[in-house]
Amino acid sequence: MKYKLQSLDIPKEWEIKRNLFYDIDPMDNLPEDDKFENIYCQEDMLSITNGDYKLDLGWYGANELDNGTTGFMLVLFKGKDWNNCDLFELHRTKSKEIVIKKMEELLKAVTKGFFDGKQGYEISDNQSSHRFIGEHQNYSTLNNTNELIV
């Protein structure tokens, strides 16, 4: 079955690089095959940029749906790529409603310059002491939290 793209409030300063974020919720009463194809196997649902800022959304844990870290992973970072950047925000949730609300909040914060001049958590594939993005449960410069997956 073909689903519509999720309606999002994306400020005009942002450029959509990839959008496979469909209007389908993991909690919807839909065939599991549809959820698997359109959600659970989509690590690269949405990628949008504003200058050096990048916001990525994906679903992680397709084979472990009951795992606490499985779900949407929303990441805001500034830099070249996931492995060499300043991580500003990382949020995991199984709720589509929560991830949309958080995404729109972050897009507006970047657009208004909130993160300008701030330093995030440094992610570098050249420094063994730093953790990679996926090793974080939640990270927030806005709320000053860093929860690591143990």
TIZADO-488329 format. One record per residue (C-alpha): residue in one letter; chain; x, y, z; residue number from 0. Coordinates in steps of 0.05 Angstrom, whole numbers, plus 5000, padded with zeros to 4 digits. Example, Ala and Ser with C-alpha at 12.3 -4.5 7.8 and 13.67 -1.06 7.14 Angstrom:
! TIZADO-488329
res	chain	u	v	w	n
A	A	5246	4910	5156	0
S	A	5273	4979	5143	1
! end
This chain:
! TIZADO-488329
res	chain	u	v	w	n
M	A	5000	5000	5000	0
K	A	5025	5070	4983	1
Y	A	5023	5122	5039	2
K	A	5027	5198	5036	3
L	A	5088	5234	5062	4
Q	A	5081	5260	5133	5
S	A	5060	5334	5134	6
L	A	5115	5374	5169	7
D	A	5126	5448	5185	8
I	A	5196	5457	5155	9
P	A	5221	5529	5153	10
K	A	5241	5554	5084	11
E	A	5315	5558	5105	12
W	A	5319	5482	5107	13
E	A	5333	5439	5046	14
I	A	5303	5369	5042	15
K	A	5356	5320	5018	16
R	A	5315	5256	5029	17
N	A	5244	5245	5051	18
L	A	5214	5176	5062	19
F	A	5177	5196	5126	20
Y	A	5107	5170	5112	21
D	A	5043	5187	5147	22
I	A	5041	5119	5182	23
D	A	5049	5108	5257	24
P	A	5078	5046	5289	25
M	A	5016	5045	5334	26
D	A	4968	5046	5274	27
N	A	4925	4984	5263	28
L	A	4958	4967	5197	29
P	A	4988	4904	5168	30
E	A	5057	4890	5199	31
D	A	5086	4882	5129	32
D	A	5067	4955	5114	33
K	A	5099	4979	5179	34
F	A	5161	4937	5166	35
E	A	5170	4966	5096	36
N	A	5152	5038	5111	37
I	A	5179	5047	5182	38
Y	A	5220	4990	5212	39
C	A	5269	4984	5154	40
Q	A	5279	5059	5144	41
E	A	5343	5081	5178	42
D	A	5345	5139	5129	43
M	A	5274	5167	5131	44
L	A	5288	5241	5129	45
S	A	5350	5283	5118	46
I	A	5347	5359	5116	47
T	A	5401	5412	5120	48
N	A	5409	5486	5137	49
G	A	5480	5506	5122	50
D	A	5525	5461	5163	51
Y	A	5467	5438	5207	52
K	A	5438	5370	5191	53
L	A	5375	5338	5218	54
D	A	5366	5263	5206	55
L	A	5309	5217	5224	56
G	A	5308	5142	5219	57
W	A	5280	5080	5252	58
Y	A	5331	5035	5286	59
G	A	5322	4964	5312	60
A	A	5279	4932	5258	61
N	A	5293	4862	5285	62
E	A	5285	4880	5359	63
L	A	5218	4916	5364	64
D	A	5213	4904	5440	65
N	A	5282	4932	5455	66
G	A	5281	4998	5494	67
T	A	5327	5032	5444	68
T	A	5286	5011	5383	69
G	A	5246	5066	5350	70
F	A	5253	5133	5316	71
M	A	5321	5166	5324	72
L	A	5322	5240	5311	73
V	A	5391	5272	5307	74
L	A	5413	5344	5299	75
F	A	5486	5356	5287	76
K	A	5533	5405	5254	77
G	A	5591	5382	5213	78
K	A	5614	5338	5156	79
D	A	5578	5274	5174	80
W	A	5555	5229	5232	81
N	A	5626	5209	5248	82
N	A	5657	5279	5249	83
C	A	5610	5330	5279	84
D	A	5583	5367	5339	85
L	A	5522	5329	5364	86
F	A	5470	5378	5390	87
E	A	5408	5334	5398	88
L	A	5391	5260	5396	89
H	A	5323	5234	5415	90
R	A	5295	5163	5412	91
T	A	5221	5147	5416	92
K	A	5170	5099	5387	93
S	A	5120	5156	5383	94
K	A	5110	5190	5316	95
E	A	5074	5248	5350	96
I	A	5133	5261	5398	97
V	A	5185	5257	5343	98
I	A	5147	5306	5299	99
K	A	5139	5356	5356	100
K	A	5213	5351	5374	101
M	A	5235	5357	5301	102
E	A	5194	5420	5290	103
E	A	5221	5449	5355	104
L	A	5293	5436	5333	105
L	A	5283	5464	5263	106
K	A	5257	5528	5292	107
A	A	5313	5532	5344	108
V	A	5366	5526	5289	109
T	A	5330	5576	5244	110
K	A	5328	5626	5301	111
G	A	5403	5617	5315	112
F	A	5397	5582	5382	113
F	A	5455	5534	5368	114
D	A	5500	5586	5335	115
G	A	5565	5593	5374	116
K	A	5549	5533	5418	117
Q	A	5591	5471	5420	118
G	A	5558	5403	5419	119
Y	A	5585	5336	5440	120
E	A	5645	5324	5394	121
I	A	5639	5261	5352	122
S	A	5703	5243	5316	123
D	A	5726	5178	5285	124
N	A	5797	5201	5302	125
Q	A	5787	5202	5377	126
S	A	5775	5135	5411	127
S	A	5751	5168	5476	128
H	A	5689	5197	5443	129
R	A	5626	5156	5432	130
F	A	5592	5151	5364	131
I	A	5523	5178	5354	132
G	A	5487	5111	5359	133
E	A	5516	5098	5428	134
H	A	5472	5153	5458	135
Q	A	5403	5139	5484	136
N	A	5387	5213	5488	137
Y	A	5429	5275	5483	138
S	A	5406	5347	5488	139
T	A	5443	5413	5487	140
L	A	5375	5446	5498	141
N	A	5360	5406	5561	142
N	A	5432	5391	5582	143
T	A	5425	5315	5583	144
N	A	5469	5258	5560	145
E	A	5442	5188	5569	146
L	A	5487	5134	5542	147
I	A	5466	5064	5522	148
V	A	5499	5017	5571	149
! end
